[in-house]
Every structure is written in structure tokens, then in C-alpha cells.
Amino acid sequence: LHLSEHHGDGSPGANIRIEATGIIELHREFKAKNYRFNRPSLETTPWQTKEVTVIDPFGNRLTFFERD
């Protein structure tokens, strides 16, 4: 995976999905940070995944997911 901040390399507000393990612990870690504008929730989806989505300072949406 290569991420770039150079103008013209991509659109602001990109969305990326990252498969992970330990998603419940990751969610706890994000919540413990007490970010002012980003309070991610833990979602269980109809397609049998648990997901946590955070938005970085540049408007990119990072969704971490774990299959049940």
C-alpha cells in the first residue's frame, strides 16, 4: 500500500478497507484516546463483519474490519 500526499495523486475523501484481527481491542484503544471530533463506533454488519471507521485529518475514511 502506498499513500501519497502529492497534489493530483488522488481525491480527498478516499475510502480504504483494512482487514484486521482484534477489532474489539482496536475499538477500545480508539475510544480511550477521547478524540474531540472522531468517536468511532463498533458496528456488526449484515455480511458478518465487525467494523470500526475513523476519518484522518485529510478526510480519508479508514475502515478496519474483522470477519466473524
N, CA, C, O and CB atoms as a CASP TS submission, in Angstrom:
PFRMAT TS
TARGET T0000
AUTHOR 0000-0000-0000
METHOD Language model
MODEL 1
PARENT N/A
ATOM      1  N   LEU     1       0.851  -1.168   0.000  1.00  0.00           N
ATOM      2  CA  LEU     1       0.000   0.000   0.000  1.00  0.00           C
ATOM      3  C   LEU     1       0.890   1.221   0.000  1.00  0.00           C
ATOM      4  O   LEU     1       1.803   1.331   0.818  1.00  0.00           O
ATOM      5  CB  LEU     1      -0.965   0.003   1.211  1.00  0.00           C
ATOM      6  N   HIS     2       0.631   2.131  -0.906  1.00  0.00           N
ATOM      7  CA  HIS     2       1.380   3.388  -0.981  1.00  0.00           C
ATOM      8  C   HIS     2       0.394   4.536  -0.871  1.00  0.00           C
ATOM      9  O   HIS     2      -0.528   4.656  -1.678  1.00  0.00           O
ATOM     10  CB  HIS     2       2.208   3.485  -2.306  1.00  0.00           C
ATOM     11  N   LEU     3       0.592   5.376   0.128  1.00  0.00           N
ATOM     12  CA  LEU     3      -0.240   6.559   0.295  1.00  0.00           C
ATOM     13  C   LEU     3       0.603   7.775  -0.035  1.00  0.00           C
ATOM     14  O   LEU     3       1.770   7.847   0.351  1.00  0.00           O
ATOM     15  CB  LEU     3      -0.823   6.651   1.739  1.00  0.00           C
ATOM     16  N   SER     4       0.033   8.717  -0.734  1.00  0.00           N
ATOM     17  CA  SER     4       0.770   9.904  -1.157  1.00  0.00           C
ATOM     18  C   SER     4      -0.024  11.149  -0.830  1.00  0.00           C
ATOM     19  O   SER     4      -1.254  11.140  -0.882  1.00  0.00           O
ATOM     20  CB  SER     4       1.085   9.849  -2.659  1.00  0.00           C
ATOM     21  N   GLU     5       0.673  12.220  -0.493  1.00  0.00           N
ATOM     22  CA  GLU     5       0.010  13.492  -0.239  1.00  0.00           C
ATOM     23  C   GLU     5       0.253  14.486  -1.363  1.00  0.00           C
ATOM     24  O   GLU     5      -0.112  15.655  -1.241  1.00  0.00           O
ATOM     25  CB  GLU     5       0.481  14.076   1.077  1.00  0.00           C
ATOM     26  N   HIS     6       0.860  14.042  -2.447  1.00  0.00           N
ATOM     27  CA  HIS     6       1.153  14.944  -3.561  1.00  0.00           C
ATOM     28  C   HIS     6      -0.126  15.334  -4.295  1.00  0.00           C
ATOM     29  O   HIS     6      -0.985  14.493  -4.557  1.00  0.00           O
ATOM     30  CB  HIS     6       2.143  14.289  -4.536  1.00  0.00           C
ATOM     31  N   HIS     7      -0.240  16.594  -4.616  1.00  0.00           N
ATOM     32  CA  HIS     7      -1.415  17.099  -5.325  1.00  0.00           C
ATOM     33  C   HIS     7      -1.589  16.352  -6.650  1.00  0.00           C
ATOM     34  O   HIS     7      -0.638  16.182  -7.413  1.00  0.00           O
ATOM     35  CB  HIS     7      -1.290  18.626  -5.574  1.00  0.00           C
ATOM     36  N   GLY     8      -2.794  15.922  -6.898  1.00  0.00           N
ATOM     37  CA  GLY     8      -3.092  15.243  -8.155  1.00  0.00           C
ATOM     38  C   GLY     8      -2.999  13.733  -8.083  1.00  0.00           C
ATOM     39  O   GLY     8      -3.391  13.051  -9.029  1.00  0.00           O
ATOM     40  N   ASP     9      -2.484  13.184  -6.969  1.00  0.00           N
ATOM     41  CA  ASP     9      -2.355  11.729  -6.858  1.00  0.00           C
ATOM     42  C   ASP     9      -3.673  11.037  -6.535  1.00  0.00           C
ATOM     43  O   ASP     9      -3.802   9.833  -6.759  1.00  0.00           O
ATOM     44  CB  ASP     9      -1.339  11.385  -5.800  1.00  0.00           C
ATOM     45  N   GLY    10      -4.634  11.752  -6.024  1.00  0.00           N
ATOM     46  CA  GLY    10      -5.916  11.144  -5.671  1.00  0.00           C
ATOM     47  C   GLY    10      -6.868  12.198  -5.158  1.00  0.00           C
ATOM     48  O   GLY    10      -6.504  13.361  -4.989  1.00  0.00           O
ATOM     49  N   SER    11      -8.067  11.782  -4.920  1.00  0.00           N
ATOM     50  CA  SER    11      -9.093  12.703  -4.433  1.00  0.00           C
ATOM     51  C   SER    11      -9.073  12.752  -2.914  1.00  0.00           C
ATOM     52  O   SER    11      -8.813  11.739  -2.265  1.00  0.00           O
ATOM     53  CB  SER    11     -10.487  12.286  -4.937  1.00  0.00           C
ATOM     54  N   PRO    12      -9.344  13.909  -2.347  1.00  0.00           N
ATOM     55  CA  PRO    12      -9.542  13.912  -0.894  1.00  0.00           C
ATOM     56  C   PRO    12     -10.817  13.150  -0.569  1.00  0.00           C
ATOM     57  O   PRO    12     -11.756  13.130  -1.364  1.00  0.00           O
ATOM     58  CB  PRO    12      -9.610  15.368  -0.335  1.00  0.00           C
ATOM     59  N   GLY    13     -10.846  12.540   0.573  1.00  0.00           N
ATOM     60  CA  GLY    13     -12.024  11.789   0.970  1.00  0.00           C
ATOM     61  C   GLY    13     -12.035  10.368   0.449  1.00  0.00           C
ATOM     62  O   GLY    13     -13.106   9.805   0.224  1.00  0.00           O
ATOM     63  N   ALA    14     -10.873   9.777   0.251  1.00  0.00           N
ATOM     64  CA  ALA    14     -10.792   8.388  -0.194  1.00  0.00           C
ATOM     65  C   ALA    14     -11.281   7.454   0.914  1.00  0.00           C
ATOM     66  O   ALA    14     -11.315   7.831   2.085  1.00  0.00           O
ATOM     67  CB  ALA    14      -9.342   8.030  -0.607  1.00  0.00           C
ATOM     68  N   ASN    15     -11.658   6.242   0.533  1.00  0.00           N
ATOM     69  CA  ASN    15     -12.128   5.235   1.474  1.00  0.00           C
ATOM     70  C   ASN    15     -11.288   3.987   1.287  1.00  0.00           C
ATOM     71  O   ASN    15     -11.138   3.495   0.169  1.00  0.00           O
ATOM     72  CB  ASN    15     -13.642   4.929   1.274  1.00  0.00           C
ATOM     73  N   ILE    16     -10.735   3.470   2.388  1.00  0.00           N
ATOM     74  CA  ILE    16      -9.942   2.248   2.315  1.00  0.00           C
ATOM     75  C   ILE    16     -10.434   1.289   3.389  1.00  0.00           C
ATOM     76  O   ILE    16     -10.743   1.699   4.507  1.00  0.00           O
ATOM     77  CB  ILE    16      -8.421   2.548   2.486  1.00  0.00           C
ATOM     78  N   ARG    17     -10.504   0.003   3.039  1.00  0.00           N
ATOM     79  CA  ARG    17     -10.908  -1.037   3.988  1.00  0.00           C
ATOM     80  C   ARG    17      -9.688  -1.883   4.302  1.00  0.00           C
ATOM     81  O   ARG    17      -8.985  -2.341   3.401  1.00  0.00           O
ATOM     82  CB  ARG    17     -12.074  -1.919   3.419  1.00  0.00           C
ATOM     83  N   ILE    18      -9.443  -2.088   5.602  1.00  0.00           N
ATOM     84  CA  ILE    18      -8.259  -2.795   6.071  1.00  0.00           C
ATOM     85  C   ILE    18      -8.712  -3.967   6.931  1.00  0.00           C
ATOM     86  O   ILE    18      -9.327  -3.775   7.980  1.00  0.00           O
ATOM     87  CB  ILE    18      -7.308  -1.846   6.869  1.00  0.00           C
ATOM     88  N   GLU    19      -8.405  -5.187   6.482  1.00  0.00           N
ATOM     89  CA  GLU    19      -8.762  -6.356   7.281  1.00  0.00           C
ATOM     90  C   GLU    19      -7.799  -6.455   8.456  1.00  0.00           C
ATOM     91  O   GLU    19      -6.588  -6.308   8.292  1.00  0.00           O
ATOM     92  CB  GLU    19      -8.731  -7.661   6.423  1.00  0.00           C
ATOM     93  N   ALA    20      -8.346  -6.705   9.642  1.00  0.00           N
ATOM     94  CA  ALA    20      -7.538  -6.729  10.856  1.00  0.00           C
ATOM     95  C   ALA    20      -8.036  -7.829  11.786  1.00  0.00           C
ATOM     96  O   ALA    20      -9.118  -8.383  11.590  1.00  0.00           O
ATOM     97  CB  ALA    20      -7.575  -5.357  11.568  1.00  0.00           C
ATOM     98  N   THR    21      -7.242  -8.133  12.786  1.00  0.00           N
ATOM     99  CA  THR    21      -7.675  -9.016  13.868  1.00  0.00           C
ATOM    100  C   THR    21      -7.668  -8.195  15.154  1.00  0.00           C
ATOM    101  O   THR    21      -6.962  -7.191  15.248  1.00  0.00           O
ATOM    102  CB  THR    21      -6.745 -10.292  13.990  1.00  0.00           C
ATOM    103  N   GLY    22      -8.442  -8.613  16.130  1.00  0.00           N
ATOM    104  CA  GLY    22      -8.512  -7.890  17.392  1.00  0.00           C
ATOM    105  C   GLY    22      -9.260  -6.577  17.276  1.00  0.00           C
ATOM    106  O   GLY    22      -8.876  -5.581  17.889  1.00  0.00           O
ATOM    107  N   ILE    23     -10.329  -6.573  16.489  1.00  0.00           N
ATOM    108  CA  ILE    23     -11.054  -5.333  16.205  1.00  0.00           C
ATOM    109  C   ILE    23     -11.707  -4.749  17.465  1.00  0.00           C
ATOM    110  O   ILE    23     -11.818  -3.529  17.586  1.00  0.00           O
ATOM    111  CB  ILE    23     -12.120  -5.585  15.137  1.00  0.00           C
ATOM    112  N   ILE    24     -12.131  -5.584  18.385  1.00  0.00           N
ATOM    113  CA  ILE    24     -12.736  -5.080  19.624  1.00  0.00           C
ATOM    114  C   ILE    24     -11.695  -4.323  20.440  1.00  0.00           C
ATOM    115  O   ILE    24     -11.988  -3.258  20.984  1.00  0.00           O
ATOM    116  CB  ILE    24     -13.335  -6.242  20.460  1.00  0.00           C
ATOM    117  N   GLU    25     -10.493  -4.859  20.528  1.00  0.00           N
ATOM    118  CA  GLU    25      -9.412  -4.180  21.245  1.00  0.00           C
ATOM    119  C   GLU    25      -9.019  -2.882  20.541  1.00  0.00           C
ATOM    120  O   GLU    25      -8.735  -1.879  21.195  1.00  0.00           O
ATOM    121  CB  GLU    25      -8.189  -5.103  21.371  1.00  0.00           C
ATOM    122  N   LEU    26      -9.004  -2.902  19.215  1.00  0.00           N
ATOM    123  CA  LEU    26      -8.694  -1.691  18.450  1.00  0.00           C
ATOM    124  C   LEU    26      -9.734  -0.609  18.732  1.00  0.00           C
ATOM    125  O   LEU    26      -9.389   0.559  18.915  1.00  0.00           O
ATOM    126  CB  LEU    26      -8.637  -2.000  16.933  1.00  0.00           C
ATOM    127  N   HIS    27     -11.002  -1.000  18.767  1.00  0.00           N
ATOM    128  CA  HIS    27     -12.073  -0.051  19.071  1.00  0.00           C
ATOM    129  C   HIS    27     -11.883   0.546  20.466  1.00  0.00           C
ATOM    130  O   HIS    27     -12.039   1.752  20.654  1.00  0.00           O
ATOM    131  CB  HIS    27     -13.451  -0.738  18.967  1.00  0.00           C
ATOM    132  N   ARG    28     -11.549  -0.293  21.438  1.00  0.00           N
ATOM    133  CA  ARG    28     -11.305   0.203  22.804  1.00  0.00           C
ATOM    134  C   ARG    28     -10.160   1.211  22.822  1.00  0.00           C
ATOM    135  O   ARG    28     -10.234   2.233  23.505  1.00  0.00           O
ATOM    136  CB  ARG    28     -10.987  -0.969  23.759  1.00  0.00           C
ATOM    137  N   GLU    29      -9.111   0.919  22.074  1.00  0.00           N
ATOM    138  CA  GLU    29      -7.959   1.826  22.004  1.00  0.00           C
ATOM    139  C   GLU    29      -8.357   3.176  21.405  1.00  0.00           C
ATOM    140  O   GLU    29      -7.975   4.223  21.928  1.00  0.00           O
ATOM    141  CB  GLU    29      -6.829   1.193  21.172  1.00  0.00           C
ATOM    142  N   PHE    30      -9.119   3.155  20.316  1.00  0.00           N
ATOM    143  CA  PHE    30      -9.575   4.409  19.703  1.00  0.00           C
ATOM    144  C   PHE    30     -10.452   5.200  20.673  1.00  0.00           C
ATOM    145  O   PHE    30     -10.299   6.415  20.798  1.00  0.00           O
ATOM    146  CB  PHE    30     -10.351   4.123  18.398  1.00  0.00           C
ATOM    147  N   LYS    31     -11.375   4.514  21.363  1.00  0.00           N
ATOM    148  CA  LYS    31     -12.265   5.204  22.303  1.00  0.00           C
ATOM    149  C   LYS    31     -11.490   5.802  23.471  1.00  0.00           C
ATOM    150  O   LYS    31     -11.836   6.880  23.954  1.00  0.00           O
ATOM    151  CB  LYS    31     -13.331   4.242  22.827  1.00  0.00           C
ATOM    152  N   ALA    32     -10.454   5.121  23.927  1.00  0.00           N
ATOM    153  CA  ALA    32      -9.659   5.601  25.061  1.00  0.00           C
ATOM    154  C   ALA    32      -8.908   6.890  24.733  1.00  0.00           C
ATOM    155  O   ALA    32      -8.560   7.653  25.635  1.00  0.00           O
ATOM    156  CB  ALA    32      -8.670   4.528  25.495  1.00  0.00           C
ATOM    157  N   LYS    33      -8.659   7.133  23.456  1.00  0.00           N
ATOM    158  CA  LYS    33      -7.936   8.344  23.041  1.00  0.00           C
ATOM    159  C   LYS    33      -8.775   9.599  23.250  1.00  0.00           C
ATOM    160  O   LYS    33      -8.228  10.694  23.379  1.00  0.00           O
ATOM    161  CB  LYS    33      -7.522   8.238  21.573  1.00  0.00           C
ATOM    162  N   ASN    34     -10.099   9.452  23.283  1.00  0.00           N
ATOM    163  CA  ASN    34     -11.016  10.566  23.507  1.00  0.00           C
ATOM    164  C   ASN    34     -10.792  11.711  22.520  1.00  0.00           C
ATOM    165  O   ASN    34     -10.676  12.872  22.914  1.00  0.00           O
ATOM    166  CB  ASN    34     -10.868  11.078  24.926  1.00  0.00           C
ATOM    167  N   TYR    35     -10.734  11.368  21.241  1.00  0.00           N
ATOM    168  CA  TYR    35     -10.577  12.377  20.201  1.00  0.00           C
ATOM    169  C   TYR    35     -11.777  13.311  20.190  1.00  0.00           C
ATOM    170  O   TYR    35     -12.913  12.871  20.368  1.00  0.00           O
ATOM    171  CB  TYR    35     -10.398  11.716  18.826  1.00  0.00           C
ATOM    172  N   ARG    36     -11.534  14.574  19.985  1.00  0.00           N
ATOM    173  CA  ARG    36     -12.596  15.572  20.063  1.00  0.00           C
ATOM    174  C   ARG    36     -13.638  15.418  18.947  1.00  0.00           C
ATOM    175  O   ARG    36     -14.835  15.540  19.204  1.00  0.00           O
ATOM    176  CB  ARG    36     -11.995  16.961  20.010  1.00  0.00           C
ATOM    177  N   PHE    37     -13.200  15.155  17.726  1.00  0.00           N
ATOM    178  CA  PHE    37     -14.121  15.146  16.585  1.00  0.00           C
ATOM    179  C   PHE    37     -14.349  13.762  15.990  1.00  0.00           C
ATOM    180  O   PHE    37     -15.105  13.626  15.028  1.00  0.00           O
ATOM    181  CB  PHE    37     -13.602  16.057  15.517  1.00  0.00           C
ATOM    182  N   ASN    38     -13.724  12.752  16.531  1.00  0.00           N
ATOM    183  CA  ASN    38     -13.834  11.427  15.926  1.00  0.00           C
ATOM    184  C   ASN    38     -14.075  10.397  17.018  1.00  0.00           C
ATOM    185  O   ASN    38     -13.142   9.990  17.710  1.00  0.00           O
ATOM    186  CB  ASN    38     -12.559  11.077  15.113  1.00  0.00           C
ATOM    187  N   ARG    39     -15.321   9.977  17.173  1.00  0.00           N
ATOM    188  CA  ARG    39     -15.702   8.988  18.176  1.00  0.00           C
ATOM    189  C   ARG    39     -16.192   7.734  17.460  1.00  0.00           C
ATOM    190  O   ARG    39     -17.399   7.542  17.314  1.00  0.00           O
ATOM    191  CB  ARG    39     -16.798   9.550  19.136  1.00  0.00           C
ATOM    192  N   PRO    40     -15.270   6.871  17.009  1.00  0.00           N
ATOM    193  CA  PRO    40     -15.677   5.719  16.211  1.00  0.00           C
ATOM    194  C   PRO    40     -16.512   4.721  17.009  1.00  0.00           C
ATOM    195  O   PRO    40     -16.296   4.513  18.203  1.00  0.00           O
ATOM    196  CB  PRO    40     -14.457   5.026  15.651  1.00  0.00           C
ATOM    197  N   SER    41     -17.461   4.118  16.320  1.00  0.00           N
ATOM    198  CA  SER    41     -18.280   3.075  16.938  1.00  0.00           C
ATOM    199  C   SER    41     -17.869   1.721  16.372  1.00  0.00           C
ATOM    200  O   SER    41     -17.198   1.636  15.344  1.00  0.00           O
ATOM    201  CB  SER    41     -19.798   3.337  16.698  1.00  0.00           C
ATOM    202  N   LEU    42     -18.280   0.680  17.054  1.00  0.00           N
ATOM    203  CA  LEU    42     -18.056  -0.690  16.600  1.00  0.00           C
ATOM    204  C   LEU    42     -19.365  -1.171  15.999  1.00  0.00           C
ATOM    205  O   LEU    42     -20.392  -1.207  16.678  1.00  0.00           O
ATOM    206  CB  LEU    42     -17.572  -1.633  17.774  1.00  0.00           C
ATOM    207  N   GLU    43     -19.327  -1.538  14.732  1.00  0.00           N
ATOM    208  CA  GLU    43     -20.542  -1.941  14.021  1.00  0.00           C
ATOM    209  C   GLU    43     -20.453  -3.409  13.623  1.00  0.00           C
ATOM    210  O   GLU    43     -19.430  -3.858  13.105  1.00  0.00           O
ATOM    211  CB  GLU    43     -20.765  -1.058  12.772  1.00  0.00           C
ATOM    212  N   THR    44     -21.521  -4.147  13.867  1.00  0.00           N
ATOM    213  CA  THR    44     -21.643  -5.511  13.360  1.00  0.00           C
ATOM    214  C   THR    44     -22.521  -5.437  12.122  1.00  0.00           C
ATOM    215  O   THR    44     -23.660  -4.973  12.187  1.00  0.00           O
ATOM    216  CB  THR    44     -22.244  -6.498  14.445  1.00  0.00           C
ATOM    217  N   THR    45     -21.995  -5.892  11.000  1.00  0.00           N
ATOM    218  CA  THR    45     -22.687  -5.740   9.722  1.00  0.00           C
ATOM    219  C   THR    45     -23.514  -6.976   9.370  1.00  0.00           C
ATOM    220  O   THR    45     -23.276  -8.053   9.918  1.00  0.00           O
ATOM    221  CB  THR    45     -21.681  -5.459   8.614  1.00  0.00           C
ATOM    222  N   PRO    46     -24.479  -6.834   8.465  1.00  0.00           N
ATOM    223  CA  PRO    46     -25.259  -7.981   7.999  1.00  0.00           C
ATOM    224  C   PRO    46     -24.402  -9.007   7.244  1.00  0.00           C
ATOM    225  O   PRO    46     -24.803 -10.164   7.117  1.00  0.00           O
ATOM    226  CB  PRO    46     -26.391  -7.503   7.102  1.00  0.00           C
ATOM    227  N   TRP    47     -23.232  -8.598   6.743  1.00  0.00           N
ATOM    228  CA  TRP    47     -22.369  -9.522   5.999  1.00  0.00           C
ATOM    229  C   TRP    47     -21.300 -10.136   6.902  1.00  0.00           C
ATOM    230  O   TRP    47     -20.240 -10.550   6.434  1.00  0.00           O
ATOM    231  CB  TRP    47     -21.703  -8.797   4.821  1.00  0.00           C
ATOM    232  N   GLN    48     -21.596 -10.189   8.214  1.00  0.00           N
ATOM    233  CA  GLN    48     -20.804 -10.935   9.195  1.00  0.00           C
ATOM    234  C   GLN    48     -19.393 -10.380   9.416  1.00  0.00           C
ATOM    235  O   GLN    48     -18.428 -11.141   9.486  1.00  0.00           O
ATOM    236  CB  GLN    48     -20.704 -12.363   8.765  1.00  0.00           C
ATOM    237  N   THR    49     -19.280  -9.070   9.523  1.00  0.00           N
ATOM    238  CA  THR    49     -18.012  -8.459   9.923  1.00  0.00           C
ATOM    239  C   THR    49     -18.273  -7.497  11.071  1.00  0.00           C
ATOM    240  O   THR    49     -19.388  -7.012  11.263  1.00  0.00           O
ATOM    241  CB  THR    49     -17.336  -7.723   8.725  1.00  0.00           C
ATOM    242  N   LYS    50     -17.218  -7.236  11.826  1.00  0.00           N
ATOM    243  CA  LYS    50     -17.223  -6.156  12.805  1.00  0.00           C
ATOM    244  C   LYS    50     -16.340  -5.067  12.221  1.00  0.00           C
ATOM    245  O   LYS    50     -15.259  -5.352  11.707  1.00  0.00           O
ATOM    246  CB  LYS    50     -16.714  -6.634  14.234  1.00  0.00           C
ATOM    247  N   GLU    51     -16.795  -3.809  12.296  1.00  0.00           N
ATOM    248  CA  GLU    51     -16.079  -2.716  11.640  1.00  0.00           C
ATOM    249  C   GLU    51     -15.958  -1.495  12.542  1.00  0.00           C
ATOM    250  O   GLU    51     -16.865  -1.163  13.305  1.00  0.00           O
ATOM    251  CB  GLU    51     -16.779  -2.331  10.346  1.00  0.00           C
ATOM    252  N   VAL    52     -14.805  -0.839  12.429  1.00  0.00           N
ATOM    253  CA  VAL    52     -14.550   0.438  13.091  1.00  0.00           C
ATOM    254  C   VAL    52     -14.033   1.383  12.013  1.00  0.00           C
ATOM    255  O   VAL    52     -13.076   1.061  11.309  1.00  0.00           O
ATOM    256  CB  VAL    52     -13.518   0.291  14.295  1.00  0.00           C
ATOM    257  N   THR    53     -14.659   2.544  11.885  1.00  0.00           N
ATOM    258  CA  THR    53     -14.251   3.515  10.872  1.00  0.00           C
ATOM    259  C   THR    53     -13.755   4.785  11.546  1.00  0.00           C
ATOM    260  O   THR    53     -14.409   5.327  12.437  1.00  0.00           O
ATOM    261  CB  THR    53     -15.419   3.833   9.910  1.00  0.00           C
ATOM    262  N   VAL    54     -12.593   5.252  11.109  1.00  0.00           N
ATOM    263  CA  VAL    54     -12.051   6.529  11.573  1.00  0.00           C
ATOM    264  C   VAL    54     -11.776   7.395  10.350  1.00  0.00           C
ATOM    265  O   VAL    54     -11.552   6.887   9.251  1.00  0.00           O
ATOM    266  CB  VAL    54     -10.747   6.327  12.430  1.00  0.00           C
ATOM    267  N   ILE    55     -11.795   8.688  10.554  1.00  0.00           N
ATOM    268  CA  ILE    55     -11.503   9.631   9.475  1.00  0.00           C
ATOM    269  C   ILE    55     -10.235  10.378   9.847  1.00  0.00           C
ATOM    270  O   ILE    55     -10.149  10.973  10.921  1.00  0.00           O
ATOM    271  CB  ILE    55     -12.696  10.623   9.232  1.00  0.00           C
ATOM    272  N   ASP    56      -9.253  10.346   8.958  1.00  0.00           N
ATOM    273  CA  ASP    56      -7.983  11.010   9.249  1.00  0.00           C
ATOM    274  C   ASP    56      -8.103  12.522   9.032  1.00  0.00           C
ATOM    275  O   ASP    56      -9.115  12.991   8.512  1.00  0.00           O
ATOM    276  CB  ASP    56      -6.857  10.429   8.367  1.00  0.00           C
ATOM    277  N   PRO    57      -7.080  13.289   9.426  1.00  0.00           N
ATOM    278  CA  PRO    57      -7.156  14.749   9.306  1.00  0.00           C
ATOM    279  C   PRO    57      -7.336  15.257   7.875  1.00  0.00           C
ATOM    280  O   PRO    57      -7.682  16.422   7.679  1.00  0.00           O
ATOM    281  CB  PRO    57      -5.920  15.354   9.881  1.00  0.00           C
ATOM    282  N   PHE    58      -7.108  14.411   6.883  1.00  0.00           N
ATOM    283  CA  PHE    58      -7.221  14.822   5.485  1.00  0.00           C
ATOM    284  C   PHE    58      -8.555  14.415   4.867  1.00  0.00           C
ATOM    285  O   PHE    58      -8.765  14.601   3.669  1.00  0.00           O
ATOM    286  CB  PHE    58      -6.085  14.229   4.679  1.00  0.00           C
ATOM    287  N   GLY    59      -9.462  13.860   5.682  1.00  0.00           N
ATOM    288  CA  GLY    59     -10.787  13.493   5.199  1.00  0.00           C
ATOM    289  C   GLY    59     -10.876  12.096   4.623  1.00  0.00           C
ATOM    290  O   GLY    59     -11.900  11.739   4.041  1.00  0.00           O
ATOM    291  N   ASN    60      -9.833  11.296   4.767  1.00  0.00           N
ATOM    292  CA  ASN    60      -9.862   9.923   4.275  1.00  0.00           C
ATOM    293  C   ASN    60     -10.528   9.026   5.311  1.00  0.00           C
ATOM    294  O   ASN    60     -10.280   9.160   6.510  1.00  0.00           O
ATOM    295  CB  ASN    60      -8.433   9.419   3.953  1.00  0.00           C
ATOM    296  N   ARG    61     -11.365   8.124   4.850  1.00  0.00           N
ATOM    297  CA  ARG    61     -12.098   7.211   5.724  1.00  0.00           C
ATOM    298  C   ARG    61     -11.361   5.866   5.746  1.00  0.00           C
ATOM    299  O   ARG    61     -11.192   5.217   4.713  1.00  0.00           O
ATOM    300  CB  ARG    61     -13.587   7.034   5.242  1.00  0.00           C
ATOM    301  N   LEU    62     -10.926   5.463   6.953  1.00  0.00           N
ATOM    302  CA  LEU    62     -10.222   4.194   7.135  1.00  0.00           C
ATOM    303  C   LEU    62     -11.149   3.253   7.896  1.00  0.00           C
ATOM    304  O   LEU    62     -11.481   3.508   9.053  1.00  0.00           O
ATOM    305  CB  LEU    62      -8.859   4.391   7.898  1.00  0.00           C
ATOM    306  N   THR    63     -11.565   2.171   7.253  1.00  0.00           N
ATOM    307  CA  THR    63     -12.449   1.201   7.892  1.00  0.00           C
ATOM    308  C   THR    63     -11.658  -0.066   8.174  1.00  0.00           C
ATOM    309  O   THR    63     -11.187  -0.738   7.257  1.00  0.00           O
ATOM    310  CB  THR    63     -13.691   0.894   7.002  1.00  0.00           C
ATOM    311  N   PHE    64     -11.519  -0.381   9.456  1.00  0.00           N
ATOM    312  CA  PHE    64     -10.868  -1.616   9.885  1.00  0.00           C
ATOM    313  C   PHE    64     -11.973  -2.634  10.107  1.00  0.00           C
ATOM    314  O   PHE    64     -12.974  -2.335  10.758  1.00  0.00           O
ATOM    315  CB  PHE    64      -9.994  -1.406  11.190  1.00  0.00           C
ATOM    316  N   PHE    65     -11.794  -3.850   9.565  1.00  0.00           N
ATOM    317  CA  PHE    65     -12.851  -4.858   9.713  1.00  0.00           C
ATOM    318  C   PHE    65     -12.261  -6.213  10.042  1.00  0.00           C
ATOM    319  O   PHE    65     -11.119  -6.522   9.701  1.00  0.00           O
ATOM    320  CB  PHE    65     -13.694  -4.950   8.440  1.00  0.00           C
ATOM    321  N   GLU    66     -13.081  -7.018  10.719  1.00  0.00           N
ATOM    322  CA  GLU    66     -12.717  -8.390  11.066  1.00  0.00           C
ATOM    323  C   GLU    66     -13.906  -9.279  10.752  1.00  0.00           C
ATOM    324  O   GLU    66     -15.040  -8.965  11.112  1.00  0.00           O
ATOM    325  CB  GLU    66     -12.298  -8.515  12.572  1.00  0.00           C
ATOM    326  N   ARG    67     -13.640 -10.384  10.082  1.00  0.00           N
ATOM    327  CA  ARG    67     -14.712 -11.335   9.760  1.00  0.00           C
ATOM    328  C   ARG    67     -15.075 -12.135  11.004  1.00  0.00           C
ATOM    329  O   ARG    67     -14.209 -12.512  11.793  1.00  0.00           O
ATOM    330  CB  ARG    67     -14.284 -12.288   8.605  1.00  0.00           C
ATOM    331  N   ASP    68     -16.379 -12.388  11.167  1.00  0.00           N
ATOM    332  CA  ASP    68     -16.842 -13.185  12.319  1.00  0.00           C
ATOM    333  C   ASP    68     -16.524 -14.644  12.124  1.00  0.00           C
ATOM    334  O   ASP    68     -16.836 -15.464  12.986  1.00  0.00           O
ATOM    335  CB  ASP    68     -18.347 -13.010  12.537  1.00  0.00           C
TER
END
